[in-house]
Amino acid sequence: MLDNQSGSSRRRFLQGTGVAAVSAGLAGCSGNGGQSTETTSAAPTTTADQTPTERQNTDITEGGIFNFGMGTAPKGINVLATSSAYSGVITDQIYEAGTTIDPVNFGVHPNVFTDWDFTELDETGDNDQPNVRIQFNVRTDGLTWNDGTEFTVDDVVWSYNYLLEQMPGGFTASLSPIKSVSTSDSADWDAKMILNKPIGTYDSTQLALPILPKHKWEGVSDFKTYEPYKNGGPVGLGPGVVTRYEPDTAIEISYADRSGEYNLSELSWREEIPGLITGGPFVDAIRIRVYSSTSALTQAFFEGQIDSMYSGIRTSRIQDVKDAQGKMLIDGFDTGYGHYSFNLRKTPLDDATFRQILGFAFDDIYWTERLQRGYAQEGDFVMPPGYKAVRPETGSDQQLLSGPSTQAFHFRQSSPGVPDVAGIRKFLTEGKVINGSQGTFVGQEYPGSLTGVEGSQGETKHQYTFGSVQSTVLKESDQNPDKEIRVNGKTITEINGGPMTMYVYPAKDSPQTAKMVENYIGALQSIGIPINRQVMSFNTMLTKVYAEEDFDIFPMGWVNLSPFATNTLYSLFHSDNADDHSVAESEGAKKNTGTLLNNPMGYGLFDDASADELISEAQTTMDTQQRNQVARRAVERIYLDFPTMVTSYDVTKWPVNSADWKGFIGNIPGPGSTYLGTQFLQVNQK
């Protein structure tokens, strides 16, 4: 799998966990095609300890055409010029990379490259860090380009150098550390790469860039202008060829028409991964139909026009799939999370004590069980439950998602659905902070940090008191609070020139998010916090939050995060990707910019709210186990610092035609999106 599938360039925003929307050009984001939900009664959720579908290598019937539906047209099939997830459905079947990631254990495995090794050199590169030499061997036996042309080591070296020359935006993060790629001067290796610093995930980033055919791309002076389909392509090392490309209506990827050899699905490591079937693809072709709306897409599935669809099914139609003859749901895990995030540049959001009580006021049960009908899991860390290796519970005796150290900021209630106002106020006035040390906080025991890491802030930053209600928003509140908070003797309205504001989408666009925000604001007002809501469109919110950093609290979500954590943590939580709102005094200094940055919270800009050192250490740790340990500490530091509140993880339900097809792998993250390429290699006639 290419790194940009699991990492940055296919990451996209979600409106809460409701309706997905176009990213409006945010760096590293794309997409339009999530799922909308409706509120009904609760339903069972997938448990966190389910294992992938058992392997079904026997009784394979080859042939047939698998019909697949998408609600959004692909934005081109030039692999260097598009980061659209819908384009990736096609290009993933055409192009291959040196290494690949399995969807079960997230191990990095041989693909086009058979083996590799690294050596830290005496020379130094960026920030006086050592250069690193990566050496690798290239698989040429049993593998040709999909037009039948011979594949050689020279293709790989040329491809990397072409990428370094062109520097396509979607791959810049992976290309920037590469100083050179050339044939090896060692008899034991085919090629070598020099990095200007240690990269802990080099095997899943620098070794996982798409390999281009020299005989097709050699004369292309500008990658952005190249149209592969009009030039006898796209040509790649993958199993498929594009035989029809009408992006607004239909695309066909044929496996039967491929020329030459393809043996990457037969590699021995695949036999060791639970649920994987070796030897595919088994169908003749994938026929993709593009529909004008989610409703039309869903109807096409129920009418049998398509055998499955991109991502998942609306929550409101899940029961219909269960009731339909010959249809079934493939369970999966979220590849991201829904969140409410806070602007750490504003008082009192600059204080961990205050941010943490915002978690105490969020009714997790109301959100996951009532509004999401049980098709969401309670949130905690910024790594979803499917990515166990980089979650803090790994290596501890606490269970995934339910251990007491994951419940530090769980809803505190005096009765069902009613926040413990007295307990939360006491937490504030006593100036407590949950910073990783054992204790009892608002009536709930916390056994301490899972990884041994401490929060950035050891004591409260402000003095909190409660007095008479002064702010208009509280006087007019249906909650009728008896007291209003003071921060260092002043009301929040006095400090900021008005009450706090939480952004929310129009109810018609995301009804569940709108209801939850209403509930949440009511809980905060009952404590005595002056806060109101402001309704705005998704695109408007993107600009306000990510370009202007003009917000207090906002709801959104991420999908397709990296299972190795480091790239995601750097992109979303490192100060390099936050605007410090200063004016540059010298060239290269930080300055206020209108560029859309991925860390609008400003986390990392302040000493009392930062995981920068841990994130940077994880990025440069070459040993996998050590890197994961550091990443887990960074994840828990972010949890304790609480710049963002992870509200939930979706429980994915991917609908398929089970009357005619089998071989699908379930209980993996993103079974019908991130790892769709795996499904296409496995599906076979029933």
C-alpha positions in Angstrom: 0.0 0.0 0.0 1.3 3.4 -0.9 1.9 5.7 2.1 -0.5 8.3 0.8 -3.3 5.7 1.2 -2.8 5.3 4.9 -1.3 8.7 5.6 -1.6 12.2 4.6 -2.7 12.7 1.0 -5.9 10.7 1.3 -6.8 12.0 4.7 -10.1 13.9 4.5 -12.3 15.9 6.8 -15.6 14.6 8.1 -18.3 16.7 9.6 -18.3 15.2 13.0 -19.0 11.5 12.3 -21.9 12.5 10.1 -21.7 13.8 6.5 -18.4 13.8 4.7 -17.7 16.9 2.6 -15.2 18.3 0.2 -12.0 19.5 1.9 -11.8 22.8 0.1 -8.2 22.3 -0.6 -6.7 21.6 2.8 -3.2 20.3 2.5 -3.3 16.5 2.4 -7.1 16.2 2.2 -9.6 15.1 -0.3 -12.9 13.3 -0.6 -16.6 13.7 -0.6 -18.6 10.6 0.2 -19.0 9.7 3.8 -22.3 8.7 5.3 -25.2 10.5 6.8 -27.0 9.1 9.8 -30.4 9.3 11.4 -31.3 8.8 15.1 -33.1 5.6 16.0 -32.8 3.1 18.8 -29.5 1.6 19.9 -28.0 -1.4 18.1 -25.0 -3.7 18.8 -21.5 -2.5 18.1 -18.6 -4.5 16.8 -16.3 -5.5 19.7 -12.7 -4.4 19.7 -11.2 -7.9 19.9 -12.7 -9.4 16.8 -10.2 -11.1 14.4 -10.1 -10.9 10.7 -12.2 -13.2 8.5 -10.6 -16.7 8.3 -8.7 -17.4 5.1 -10.7 -19.0 2.3 -8.1 -20.4 -0.1 -10.1 -23.4 -1.2 -12.9 -23.6 -3.6 -12.0 -20.6 -5.7 -14.1 -20.0 -8.8 -12.4 -17.6 -11.2 -14.1 -15.2 -13.6 -17.0 -12.8 -13.6 -17.3 -9.0 -13.3 -17.6 -7.4 -9.9 -19.8 -4.3 -10.1 -18.8 -1.5 -7.7 -20.4 1.9 -7.0 -19.1 5.3 -6.0 -21.1 8.5 -5.2 -18.3 10.8 -6.4 -16.4 10.8 -9.7 -12.6 10.2 -9.6 -10.5 13.4 -10.2 -8.3 11.9 -12.8 -6.1 8.8 -12.9 -2.7 10.5 -13.1 -1.2 9.0 -9.9 1.1 12.0 -9.4 -1.5 14.7 -9.9 -4.5 13.6 -7.8 -4.9 12.7 -4.2 -8.6 11.9 -4.6 -9.6 8.7 -2.7 -11.9 7.9 -5.6 -9.1 8.1 -8.1 -7.1 5.8 -5.7 -9.7 3.1 -6.2 -8.5 2.9 -9.8 -4.8 3.8 -9.5 -4.2 1.3 -6.7 -5.0 -1.5 -9.2 -2.5 -0.1 -11.7 0.6 1.0 -9.7 2.8 -0.9 -7.2 5.4 0.2 -4.7 8.5 -1.3 -3.3 6.8 -2.3 0.0 3.3 -3.0 1.1 1.4 -3.0 4.4 -0.9 -5.8 5.4 -4.3 -4.7 6.7 -4.3 -7.0 9.7 -1.1 -6.5 11.6 0.2 -3.5 9.6 3.5 -5.2 9.0 5.6 -3.8 6.2 6.3 -6.6 3.7 8.2 -7.1 0.4 6.4 -6.2 -2.7 8.4 -4.9 -5.8 11.4 -4.8 -3.5 12.4 -8.2 -2.1 14.6 -7.0 0.9 16.2 -3.9 2.3 18.5 -2.6 5.0 19.8 0.7 6.4 23.0 2.1 7.7 23.5 5.4 9.5 26.5 7.2 7.9 29.1 9.6 9.3 27.9 12.4 7.1 25.3 14.7 8.5 22.2 16.2 6.9 19.3 18.2 8.2 19.8 19.6 11.7 23.1 17.8 12.0 21.4 14.4 11.9 23.2 11.5 10.2 22.6 10.6 6.6 21.1 7.2 6.2 21.9 4.8 3.3 19.0 2.5 2.4 20.0 -0.5 0.1 17.4 -2.7 -1.5 16.9 -5.4 -4.1 14.3 -5.3 -6.9 12.0 -8.2 -7.9 12.1 -8.6 -11.7 11.3 -12.3 -12.2 7.6 -12.9 -12.6 6.8 -9.2 -12.9 6.3 -7.1 -16.0 4.5 -3.8 -16.7 0.8 -4.3 -17.4 1.4 -3.6 -21.1 3.8 -6.6 -21.3 7.0 -4.5 -21.4 10.0 -5.9 -19.5 10.5 -4.5 -16.0 14.1 -3.7 -14.9 16.0 -2.2 -12.0 16.7 0.8 -14.2 13.0 1.6 -14.2 13.0 1.9 -10.4 16.1 4.2 -10.3 14.7 6.3 -13.1 11.3 6.5 -11.5 12.6 7.8 -8.2 14.8 10.4 -9.9 11.8 11.5 -12.0 9.8 12.0 -8.8 12.7 13.9 -7.2 12.8 16.2 -10.2 9.1 16.8 -10.4 8.3 16.8 -6.7 4.5 16.2 -7.0 2.7 17.7 -4.0 1.0 14.6 -2.8 4.4 12.9 -2.3 6.6 15.8 -1.1 6.7 14.7 2.5 8.2 11.3 1.5 10.5 12.7 -1.2 12.0 15.7 0.7 14.3 13.6 2.9 15.7 11.7 -0.2 19.1 13.0 -1.3 19.7 10.5 -4.1 18.7 7.2 -5.6 21.1 5.2 -7.8 22.1 1.7 -8.7 24.2 0.1 -5.9 27.9 -0.3 -6.0 27.6 -3.4 -3.9 27.2 -6.8 -5.4 24.7 -7.7 -2.8 22.2 -5.0 -3.6 20.5 -3.7 -6.7 19.9 0.0 -5.7 20.6 2.5 -2.9 18.9 5.5 -1.5 20.5 8.3 0.7 18.3 10.0 3.2 19.4 13.3 4.8 18.2 12.2 8.2 16.9 9.1 10.0 13.2 8.3 9.1 11.6 5.8 11.4 9.0 4.8 8.8 11.3 4.8 5.8 10.2 1.3 4.8 6.5 2.4 4.5 7.2 5.9 3.1 10.4 6.3 1.1 10.3 2.7 -0.1 6.5 2.9 -0.8 6.4 5.5 -3.5 4.6 4.6 -6.8 7.0 3.1 -9.4 6.5 4.6 -12.9 7.4 3.0 -16.3 10.3 4.8 -17.9 9.0 3.9 -21.4 5.8 5.9 -20.7 6.9 8.8 -18.6 10.4 9.6 -19.9 9.2 12.3 -22.2 6.8 14.0 -19.8 8.3 17.3 -18.8 5.4 18.3 -16.5 3.6 15.5 -14.6 0.5 17.7 -14.1 -0.3 17.8 -17.8 0.1 14.1 -18.5 -3.1 12.2 -19.2 -2.3 8.4 -18.9 -5.5 7.1 -20.5 -4.9 9.1 -23.7 -1.4 7.7 -23.9 -2.0 4.0 -23.9 -2.2 3.8 -20.1 -2.1 4.1 -17.3 0.8 1.6 -17.3 2.0 0.1 -14.0 3.1 -3.0 -12.3 -0.3 -3.7 -10.8 -2.7 -6.4 -11.7 -5.2 -4.3 -13.7 -5.5 -2.3 -16.9 -8.0 0.5 -17.5 -10.1 -0.6 -20.4 -12.9 2.0 -20.0 -12.6 5.5 -18.5 -15.7 7.7 -18.5 -15.2 9.2 -15.0 -18.7 10.7 -14.7 -20.5 7.4 -15.4 -18.4 4.3 -15.6 -14.8 2.9 -15.4 -13.6 -0.6 -16.0 -10.4 -2.2 -14.6 -9.7 -5.5 -16.4 -7.5 -8.2 -14.9 -8.1 -10.6 -17.8 -6.7 -8.1 -20.3 -3.4 -7.6 -18.5 -0.3 -8.5 -20.5 2.8 -10.1 -19.0 3.3 -11.6 -15.6 2.0 -10.5 -12.1 3.1 -12.5 -9.1 2.9 -10.1 -6.2 -0.3 -11.6 -4.8 1.4 -14.9 -4.5 4.2 -13.8 -2.2 4.8 -16.1 0.7 4.2 -13.6 3.5 0.6 -13.3 2.5 0.0 -16.9 3.6 0.9 -15.9 7.2 -1.7 -13.2 7.5 -5.1 -14.3 8.9 -7.8 -13.7 6.3 -5.7 -13.0 3.3 -6.2 -15.1 0.2 -3.2 -15.6 -2.1 -3.1 -15.8 -5.9 -5.7 -13.2 -6.8 -7.3 -11.3 -8.5 -9.9 -14.0 -9.3 -12.4 -11.9 -11.2 -12.1 -10.9 -14.8 -12.7 -7.2 -14.1 -14.0 -4.5 -11.7 -16.7 -2.4 -13.2 -17.1 0.9 -11.4 -20.4 2.9 -11.7 -20.6 6.5 -10.6 -23.8 7.8 -9.2 -25.0 11.4 -8.7 -26.0 11.0 -5.0 -25.7 8.8 -2.0 -29.3 7.9 -2.3 -29.0 6.8 -5.9 -25.9 4.8 -4.9 -27.7 3.1 -2.1 -30.7 2.3 -4.2 -28.5 0.8 -6.9 -27.1 -1.6 -4.3 -30.5 -2.8 -3.1 -31.7 -3.2 -6.7 -28.7 -5.4 -7.6 -27.0 -3.0 -10.0 -23.8 -3.0 -8.0 -22.3 -5.6 -5.7 -20.8 -3.1 -3.2 -20.0 0.5 -2.8 -17.2 2.8 -1.6 -16.8 3.1 2.2 -20.0 2.0 3.8 -23.8 2.2 4.1 -25.9 4.9 5.8 -26.6 4.0 9.4 -30.3 4.3 8.7 -30.1 1.6 6.1 -28.0 -1.0 8.0 -31.0 -2.9 9.1 -32.3 -3.0 5.5 -29.1 -4.7 4.5 -29.5 -7.2 7.3 -33.1 -8.0 6.3 -32.3 -8.2 2.5 -31.8 -11.6 1.0 -28.3 -12.1 -0.5 -26.8 -9.1 1.2 -24.5 -8.9 4.1 -22.4 -6.4 6.1 -18.6 -6.7 6.4 -17.6 -5.3 9.8 -14.6 -3.0 10.1 -12.9 -0.4 12.2 -12.5 3.3 11.8 -9.3 4.6 10.2 -9.6 7.9 12.1 -11.8 9.6 14.7 -14.4 12.3 15.3 -13.4 15.1 17.6 -14.1 18.5 19.2 -11.0 20.6 19.2 -10.0 23.7 21.2 -8.1 26.9 20.4 -5.2 26.9 22.9 -4.4 30.6 22.1 -7.5 31.7 24.0 -8.2 32.0 27.7 -9.2 29.8 29.5 -8.7 27.2 26.7 -5.0 27.7 27.2 -5.3 25.8 30.5 -5.4 22.0 30.7 -7.6 22.2 33.8 -10.3 23.9 31.9 -9.9 21.8 28.8 -10.2 18.6 30.8 -13.6 19.6 32.3 -14.8 20.0 28.7 -14.4 16.2 28.5 -16.3 15.7 31.8 -19.3 17.5 30.3 -19.5 15.4 27.1 -22.2 12.7 27.3 -20.5 9.8 25.5 -23.4 7.4 25.9 -25.9 9.9 24.4 -23.6 10.3 21.4 -22.6 6.7 20.7 -25.6 4.7 21.8 -28.5 7.1 21.1 -27.5 9.4 18.3 -25.2 7.0 16.6 -27.4 3.9 17.3 -24.5 2.0 18.8 -22.5 2.2 15.5 -19.8 4.2 17.1 -17.3 3.4 19.9 -16.5 5.9 22.7 -13.4 7.9 21.9 -10.2 8.4 23.8 -6.8 8.4 22.0 -6.0 10.1 18.6 -5.1 6.6 17.2 -8.2 4.5 16.5 -8.7 1.0 18.1 -7.6 -0.8 14.9 -4.1 0.6 15.2 -3.3 -1.3 18.4 0.5 -1.1 18.0 0.6 2.6 18.6 -2.2 2.8 21.2 -1.0 3.3 24.9 -2.9 0.1 26.1 -0.4 -2.1 24.2 2.0 -3.7 26.6 -0.2 -2.9 29.6 -2.8 -5.0 31.5 -5.7 -2.7 30.6 -8.2 -3.6 27.9 -8.5 -1.8 24.6 -11.0 1.1 24.9 -12.3 0.1 28.3 -9.3 0.3 30.6 -9.6 2.9 33.4 -6.7 4.9 32.1 -8.6 5.5 28.9 -11.6 6.9 30.9 -9.8 9.8 32.5 -12.2 12.3 30.8 -15.3 10.2 30.7 -18.7 11.9 31.2 -19.2 12.8 34.9 -22.9 12.5 35.7 -24.9 13.0 38.9 -27.7 11.0 37.3 -28.2 9.5 33.8 -27.5 12.2 31.3 -27.1 15.0 33.9 -23.6 16.4 34.4 -22.1 16.4 37.9 -22.1 20.2 38.1 -20.9 20.3 41.8 -18.0 17.8 41.1 -16.8 19.6 38.0 -16.9 23.0 39.7 -14.9 21.6 42.6 -12.3 20.2 40.1 -11.9 23.7 38.7 -11.8 25.6 42.0 -9.3 23.2 43.6 -7.1 23.7 40.5 -6.6 20.0 39.7 -5.0 18.6 36.6 -5.0 15.0 35.4 -1.3 14.8 34.3 -0.7 11.1 34.4 -0.5 10.6 38.2 -2.8 8.3 40.1 -5.8 9.9 41.8 -9.5 10.3 42.1 -11.0 13.0 40.0 -14.7 14.1 40.1 -15.6 10.8 41.8 -13.7 8.5 39.4 -10.5 6.7 40.1 -7.7 7.1 37.6 -4.8 4.6 38.0 -2.3 6.7 36.2 -0.6 6.9 32.8 -0.3 3.7 30.8 3.1 4.5 29.3 4.5 6.4 32.2 4.4 9.7 30.3 3.2 12.9 32.1 1.1 15.7 30.8 2.8 18.9 29.8 1.1 20.9 32.5 1.6 19.9 36.2 -0.6 22.5 37.8 -3.5 24.7 36.9 -2.8 27.9 35.0 -5.6 30.1 36.3 -7.6 30.6 39.4 -11.3 29.6 39.1 -14.1 30.8 41.2 -17.9 30.9 40.8 -20.2 33.9 41.4 -23.5 35.4 40.3 -24.7 35.0 36.8 -23.7 38.0 34.7 -23.5 37.0 31.1 -26.6 37.3 28.9 -26.2 33.9 27.3 -26.4 32.3 30.7 -29.3 34.5 31.9 -31.2 33.4 28.8 -30.2 29.7 29.0 -32.8 27.0 29.5 -30.4 25.4 31.9 -30.9 28.3 34.4 -27.5 28.0 36.0 -27.2 29.4 39.6 -23.6 30.5 39.2 -21.1 31.7 36.6 -17.4 30.9 36.3 -14.7 33.4 36.9 -11.2 33.1 35.6 -8.8 35.1 37.7 -11.7 37.1 39.0 -13.2 37.9 35.6 -16.0 36.3 33.6 -15.1 34.7 30.2 -17.3 37.3 28.5 -15.2 40.1 30.1 -11.9 38.4 29.1 -12.8 37.6 25.5 -15.4 40.3 24.7 -18.2 37.8 24.5 -19.1 34.2 25.4 -17.3 31.2 24.1 -18.6 29.9 20.7 -18.9 26.4 19.4 -19.3 26.0 15.6 -21.8 23.5 14.3 -23.1 22.5 10.9 -26.7 23.1 9.8 -29.0 20.5 11.3 -30.1 19.4 7.8 -26.5 18.5 6.9 -25.6 16.7 10.0 -28.5 16.2 12.4 -26.7 14.0 14.9 -23.8 16.5 15.3 -26.3 19.3 15.7 -28.2 17.5 18.4 -25.0 16.5 20.3 -23.7 20.1 20.2 -27.0 21.3 21.6 -26.7 18.7 24.4 -23.1 19.6 25.0 -23.7 23.4 25.2 -26.5 22.8 27.6 -24.2 20.8 29.9 -21.5 23.5 29.8 -24.1 26.3 30.5 -25.4 24.3 33.5 -21.9 24.4 35.0 -21.8 28.2 34.5 -19.7 28.5 31.4 -21.0 31.1 29.0 -21.1 29.5 25.6 -23.3 29.6 22.5 -23.3 28.0 19.1 -22.8 29.4 15.6 -24.2 27.5 12.6 -22.1 27.6 9.5 -21.4 25.5 6.4 -18.6 23.0 6.3 -16.5 25.0 3.8 -17.0 28.2 5.8 -15.9 26.4 8.9 -12.8 25.1 7.1 -11.7 28.6 6.4 -12.5 30.0 9.8 -10.7 27.2 11.6 -7.8 26.1 9.4 -6.9 29.3 7.6 -7.8 32.0 10.2 -7.7 30.0 13.4 -10.7 32.1 14.4 -12.6 29.7 16.7 -13.1 28.5 20.3 -14.4 24.9 19.7 -15.2 23.1 16.5 -16.4 19.6 15.6 -14.8 17.6 12.7 -13.1 14.3 12.1 -10.2 12.5 10.4 -10.0 9.3 8.4 -7.2 7.3 6.8 -4.6 8.1 9.4 -1.3 6.3 9.4 -1.2 3.0 11.4 2.4 3.9 12.3 1.3 7.1 14.0 4.4 9.2 13.3 3.3 11.0 10.1 -0.1 11.6 11.5 1.1 12.9 14.8 3.5 15.3 13.1 0.9 16.5 10.6 -1.9 17.1 13.2 -0.1 17.9 16.5 3.4 19.2 15.8 4.1 22.9 16.1 5.6 22.9 12.6 2.1 22.6 11.3 0.6 25.3 13.6 0.3 29.1 13.0 1.7 31.0 15.9 0.1 34.3 14.7 3.4 36.2 15.0 4.9 38.5 12.5 8.1 37.3 11.0 11.1 39.3 12.1 13.5 37.5 9.9 13.5 35.3 6.9 12.3 31.8 7.7 10.8 32.8 11.0 7.2 31.8 12.0 4.6 34.2 10.9 0.9 34.6 10.6 -0.2 32.8 7.4 -3.5 32.2 5.6 -2.3 28.8 4.5 -4.5 26.0 5.8 -2.5 24.2 8.4 -3.5 20.9 10.0 -3.0 21.9 13.6 -5.3 24.9 14.1 -5.4 24.3 17.9 -1.9 25.6 18.2 -0.8 22.5 20.1 3.0 22.4 20.4 3.4 26.2 20.3 3.4 26.4 24.1 5.7 24.6 26.6 2.7 23.6 28.7 1.0 21.9 25.8 3.3 20.1 23.6 4.4 16.6 22.4 6.9 18.0 19.9 9.9 16.2 21.3 8.2 12.8 21.5 6.8 13.2 18.0 10.2 14.1 16.6 11.9 11.2 18.5 9.3 8.8 17.1 9.9 10.1 13.5 13.6 9.4 13.7 13.7 6.1 15.6 14.6 3.4 13.0 13.8 0.4 15.2 10.1 -0.5 14.8 9.4 -1.6 18.4 11.2 1.4 19.9 9.4 3.7 17.5 6.1 2.3 18.5 6.9 2.8 22.2 7.8 6.4 21.7 4.7 6.9 19.5 2.5 5.5 22.3 3.9 8.0 24.7 3.3 10.8 22.3 -0.3 9.7 21.9 -0.9 9.5 25.6 0.8 12.9 26.2 -1.7 14.4 23.7 -4.5 12.7 25.5 -3.5 14.2 28.9 -2.9 17.6 27.4 -6.4 17.5 25.8 -6.0 19.9 22.9 -8.7 17.8 21.2 -11.4 15.6 22.6 -11.8 12.4 20.6 -15.6 11.9 20.7 -15.9 8.5 18.9 -14.7 6.0 16.4 -17.1 4.8 13.8 -18.0 1.1 13.5 -17.8 0.6 9.8 -20.4 -1.5 8.0 -19.5 -2.3 4.4 -22.4 -3.8 2.4 -21.7 -6.5 -0.2 -23.6 -8.9 -2.4 -23.1 -12.2 -0.6 -25.4 -14.2 -2.9 -22.9 -14.1 -5.7 -19.5 -13.3 -4.1 -17.3 -14.3 -1.2 -13.7 -13.9 -0.1 -14.1 -10.5 1.6 -11.9 -9.8 4.6 -13.6 -8.2 7.6 -12.7 -6.7 11.0 -9.9 -4.6 9.6 -9.8 -0.8 9.4 -11.5 0.7 6.3 -12.6 -2.6 4.7 -14.4 -0.8 1.9 -12.1 2.2 1.5 -8.5 2.2 2.7 -8.1 -1.5 2.0 -10.4 -1.8 -1.0 -7.4 -2.9 -3.1 -7.1 -6.0 -0.8 -10.8 -6.8 -1.3 -10.5 -6.6 -5.1 -7.6 -9.1 -5.0 -9.7 -11.5 -2.9 -13.3 -11.4 -4.1 -14.4 -14.5 -6.0 -17.6 -16.1 -7.3 -19.7 -17.9 -4.7 
